[in-house]
Amino acid sequence: MFQNDVEGIQILQQKYQLLKDEVGKVIVGQDKTVELVLLSILCDSHSLLVGVPGLAKTLLVKTIAQALDLKYKRIQFTPDLMPSDIIGTEMLEGSSFKFIKGPIFSNIILADEINRTPPKTQAALLEAMQERTVTVGGVEYKLDLPFFVLATQNPIEQEGTYPLPEAQLDRFMFNIQLDYPSIEEEYQIVKQTTTPNNIEVNKILTKDEIIAFQNLVRKIPVTDHLIQYAVNLIAATRPNSKNTNQIVNEYISWGAGPRASQAIVLAAKAYAAIHGKFAPDIEDVKAVCIPILRHRIIRNFKAEAEDVSLEQIVSKIM
């Protein structure tokens, strides 16, 4: 696909800009959200999108799937959803059982309102997210690659919801918070969506190109100094550990685990690449830090009572 890694990063930067432009034809604003979702795809990881209804979370994922020419399935999570509704089930056909594949056998899965279904159904995604396989009746089925889960949550309504367990939250690289659009952006949204306007989304990348870019990101060199900075940063989020900041001991119950260290280095590599850099630096680590730690650090009661935000704590650590 490309002759060397230097050329690969140059092509990646060009393709990334084309992707952003293509998604921008449909999605107005939300530049940071689009950037983080595309970063998680380049890192072969998953993302959690948190925002109130009407912020185009579903449309964003569908548009990205179209631009990447990937098979896309949307699963609406409800209290009565069963694991077999996601994974698939064995059905009797003649004298033997035949496995009928569920919607998880796609490239991009939109897990819509994932916190509205009980834990046993949420857990149906765990093996797929981590291993890219599904096991039914003792038989292992491999998923098509690339494979991503982009899950959404509504932060307003909490009645009848089931918060994701920490083990599953940890599988998401980013927790992406979507905010309301600006007045100018909302004007453009209303103008664009209330007229007969059929926008065609062009295909920018193929499956093979995505996998090639994922491999390229992992090959990007990182200095020992940067890895040490990332590891120290994550370790500093853990209360009562060596070199922990006082603000952490005061306001944090649980800090981030080793997956956060892995995620922050990998995301920094991808962030550097899409900005045309051949190796990440400290600024790239800081740029991806907040969405990686947002769902991995648990604030205590004192932090919530005094309205001390995660962003304030992480900024103090950095």
C-alpha positions in Angstrom: 0.0 0.0 0.0 2.9 2.3 0.8 6.6 1.9 0.3 7.8 2.9 3.8 6.4 4.2 7.1 7.2 7.8 6.3 5.1 7.7 3.2 2.5 5.8 5.2 2.1 8.6 7.7 1.9 11.2 5.0 -0.9 9.2 3.3 -2.6 8.6 6.6 -2.7 12.4 7.3 -4.2 13.0 3.8 -6.8 10.2 4.2 -7.7 11.4 7.7 -8.4 15.0 6.4 -10.5 13.5 3.6 -12.5 11.5 6.1 -13.1 14.5 8.3 -14.3 16.5 5.3 -16.5 13.7 4.2 -18.1 13.3 7.6 -18.4 17.1 7.9 -20.7 17.1 4.9 -23.4 15.4 7.1 -22.3 16.2 10.7 -22.2 19.9 11.5 -19.6 20.8 14.2 -18.6 18.1 16.7 -15.0 18.3 15.3 -13.4 16.9 18.5 -15.9 14.0 18.7 -15.2 13.1 15.0 -11.5 13.2 15.7 -11.7 11.0 18.8 -13.9 8.4 17.1 -11.5 8.2 14.1 -8.5 8.0 16.4 -10.1 5.0 18.2 -10.6 3.3 14.8 -7.0 3.9 13.9 -6.0 2.3 17.2 -8.3 -0.7 16.7 -10.3 0.3 19.8 -13.8 1.1 20.9 -15.4 4.4 22.1 -18.3 5.4 24.4 -20.3 8.4 23.2 -22.2 10.2 26.0 -24.6 13.0 25.3 -28.2 14.1 25.4 -30.7 13.1 22.7 -30.5 14.9 19.4 -26.8 15.4 19.1 -26.4 13.1 16.0 -24.6 10.3 17.8 -26.3 7.6 15.7 -26.0 9.6 12.5 -22.3 10.2 13.2 -21.5 6.5 13.5 -23.6 5.6 10.4 -21.8 8.3 8.4 -18.4 7.2 9.5 -19.3 3.6 8.6 -20.3 4.8 5.1 -17.1 6.8 4.6 -15.0 3.7 5.7 -17.1 1.3 3.5 -17.7 -1.0 6.5 -20.6 -3.2 7.3 -22.7 -1.4 9.9 -25.3 -2.7 12.4 -27.3 -0.7 15.0 -28.5 -2.5 18.1 -31.1 -0.7 20.2 -30.4 -1.8 23.8 -33.6 -2.3 25.8 -34.4 -4.0 29.2 -35.8 -7.1 27.4 -32.8 -7.6 25.1 -31.1 -11.0 25.4 -27.5 -12.0 24.7 -28.7 -14.2 21.9 -30.2 -11.2 20.2 -26.7 -9.7 19.8 -24.5 -12.8 19.3 -26.9 -15.1 17.5 -28.5 -18.4 18.4 -28.5 -22.1 17.4 -31.6 -23.3 15.7 -32.7 -26.8 14.9 -32.5 -27.5 11.2 -33.5 -31.0 10.3 -31.7 -33.3 12.7 -28.9 -30.9 13.6 -28.4 -27.4 15.0 -27.3 -24.5 12.8 -25.8 -21.3 14.2 -27.7 -18.2 13.0 -25.3 -15.2 13.3 -26.5 -12.1 15.2 -25.9 -8.4 14.4 -22.5 -8.5 16.1 -21.1 -10.1 13.0 -20.4 -6.7 11.4 -17.5 -4.3 11.3 -19.0 -1.3 13.1 -21.6 -2.0 15.9 -23.6 0.9 17.2 -24.6 -0.1 20.7 -27.4 2.5 21.2 -28.1 3.3 24.8 -26.0 0.5 26.1 -26.9 1.3 29.7 -30.6 0.4 29.2 -30.0 -3.3 29.1 -29.2 -5.7 32.0 -25.5 -6.7 32.8 -25.8 -10.2 31.2 -26.7 -8.6 27.9 -24.0 -5.9 28.2 -21.5 -8.7 28.9 -22.4 -10.3 25.6 -20.1 -7.7 24.0 -17.1 -8.3 26.2 -15.5 -11.2 24.4 -16.1 -9.6 21.1 -14.6 -6.3 22.2 -11.5 -7.9 23.7 -10.9 -11.0 21.6 -12.7 -10.3 18.3 -14.4 -13.7 18.7 -17.8 -15.0 19.9 -18.3 -18.4 21.6 -21.6 -20.2 21.3 -22.2 -23.7 22.5 -18.5 -24.2 23.0 -17.7 -23.2 19.4 -15.6 -20.1 18.7 -16.5 -17.9 15.8 -14.1 -15.2 14.5 -15.5 -11.8 13.8 -14.7 -9.9 10.5 -11.9 -7.4 10.9 -11.8 -4.5 11.4 -14.3 -4.6 14.3 -15.4 -1.7 16.5 -18.1 -1.1 19.1 -19.3 2.5 19.4 -21.7 2.7 22.3 -23.9 5.6 23.2 -25.3 6.6 26.6 -27.9 9.3 27.6 -26.6 11.0 30.8 -30.0 12.6 31.7 -32.4 9.7 32.4 -31.1 7.2 34.9 -34.3 5.4 35.9 -34.4 1.9 34.7 -30.7 1.9 33.5 -27.9 -0.4 34.3 -24.5 1.4 34.7 -21.8 -0.4 32.8 -19.4 -2.4 35.0 -15.9 -1.0 35.4 -14.4 -4.0 33.6 -16.4 -3.3 30.5 -15.9 0.5 30.7 -12.2 -0.2 30.7 -12.5 -1.8 27.2 -13.5 1.5 25.7 -10.5 3.6 24.8 -12.3 6.9 24.9 -15.3 8.3 26.8 -16.4 11.1 24.5 -18.6 13.8 25.9 -20.8 15.5 23.3 -22.0 19.0 24.0 -24.7 21.2 22.5 -23.9 22.9 19.2 -23.2 26.6 19.0 -25.9 28.9 17.8 -24.2 29.1 14.4 -23.8 25.3 14.1 -27.5 24.8 15.2 -28.6 27.3 12.5 -26.6 25.3 9.9 -28.1 22.0 11.2 -31.7 23.2 11.0 -31.1 24.7 7.5 -29.5 21.5 6.3 -32.1 19.0 7.7 -35.3 20.8 6.8 -34.8 21.0 3.1 -34.7 18.3 0.4 -30.9 17.7 0.6 -29.6 14.2 -0.3 -26.0 14.2 0.7 -23.9 11.4 -0.8 -21.1 10.1 1.4 -18.1 9.0 -0.6 -16.0 6.0 0.5 -12.5 7.1 1.6 -10.9 4.0 3.0 -11.2 0.2 2.5 -11.0 -2.5 5.0 -7.5 -3.4 4.0 -6.4 0.2 4.2 -7.8 0.6 7.7 -5.9 -2.5 8.9 -2.7 -1.3 7.2 -3.0 2.1 9.0 -3.7 0.3 12.3 -0.5 -1.7 11.9 1.3 1.5 10.9 0.2 3.3 14.1 1.6 0.5 16.2 4.9 0.7 14.4 5.4 4.4 15.2 8.5 4.7 17.5 8.1 6.1 21.0 10.9 7.2 23.3 11.4 5.6 26.7 11.0 9.1 28.1 7.5 9.4 26.7 6.4 6.0 27.9 7.8 6.8 31.4 5.8 10.1 31.4 2.6 8.2 30.4 3.1 5.5 33.0 3.9 8.1 35.7 0.8 10.1 34.7 -1.5 7.1 35.0 0.1 5.9 38.3 -0.4 9.4 39.7 -4.2 8.9 39.5 -4.1 6.1 42.1 -4.7 7.3 45.7 -2.1 6.6 48.4 0.5 5.4 45.9 4.1 6.7 45.4 4.4 10.2 44.1 0.6 10.7 44.2 -0.6 14.3 44.1 -2.5 15.5 47.2 -5.5 16.3 45.2 -5.8 12.6 44.1 -5.7 11.4 47.7 -8.3 13.9 48.6 -10.8 13.5 45.8 -10.2 10.1 44.1 -11.5 6.7 45.2 -10.0 4.5 42.5 -7.4 5.4 39.8 -6.8 4.1 36.3 -5.3 0.7 35.6 -2.6 -0.5 33.1 -5.0 -0.4 30.2 -5.1 3.4 30.5 -1.3 3.5 30.1 -1.5 1.3 27.0 -4.3 3.4 25.6 -2.6 6.7 26.2 0.6 5.7 24.4 -1.3 4.2 21.4 -3.7 7.1 21.1 -0.7 9.6 21.3 0.9 7.7 18.4 -2.3 8.0 16.3 -2.8 11.6 17.3 0.8 12.5 16.2 0.3 10.6 12.9 -2.9 12.4 11.9 -1.1 15.7 12.5 1.9 14.7 10.3 4.3 13.9 13.0 6.5 10.8 12.8 6.7 10.3 16.6 4.5 11.5 19.5 5.6 13.9 22.2 4.3 15.0 25.6 1.8 17.3 24.0 0.2 14.4 22.1 -0.2 12.5 25.4 -1.9 15.5 27.0 -4.2 16.0 24.0 -5.7 12.5 24.4 -5.5 12.2 28.2 -8.9 13.4 29.4 -11.2 11.2 27.3 -9.0 8.2 28.2 -9.2 8.8 31.9 -12.8 10.2 32.1 -14.3 6.7 32.7 -11.4 5.1 34.4 -11.1 7.4 37.5 -13.8 7.2 40.2 -14.2 10.4 42.2 -15.2 10.1 45.8 -18.2 11.8 47.6 -16.1 14.8 48.6 -15.2 15.6 45.0 -18.8 15.4 44.0 -20.0 17.5 46.9 -17.4 20.2 46.2 -18.0 19.9 42.5 -14.4 19.1 41.7 -14.3 17.9 38.1 -12.2 15.1 36.7 -10.7 17.7 34.2 -9.5 19.8 37.2 -7.9 16.8 38.9 -6.2 15.5 35.7 -4.9 19.0 34.9 -3.4 19.3 38.3 -1.7 15.9 37.9 -0.3 16.9 34.5 
